[in-house]
Amino acid sequence: METQKKITLHRLTVDFVEVNTREVIDVNGKEIVVNNHMAAFSNSESGRGLVDGLDIPQNFIAAIFDAWGDEPTVADPEIPE
């Protein structure tokens, strides 16, 4: 059985996106989810870098950056030393 990857963008706003990646198989005409992963990204400098490196089709990445615009809208958190 071959798996098929399905990707959905949730809550895409100028500040945030959730990316849901599911792997499914067809068993007797019924779609069975064998892997489900949800990741959230903010429109920060680091979040933009993470989205740019995702292993998803380019049209999904383009849609995210179209919604986000050219500049980050969220500051990266400061990490205490």
Buried (B, 14 or more C-beta within 10 A) or exposed (E): EEBEEEBEBEEBEEBBBEBEBBBBBEEEEEEEEEEEEEEEBBBBEEBBEEBEEBEBEEEBBEBBBEBBEEEBBBEEEEEEE
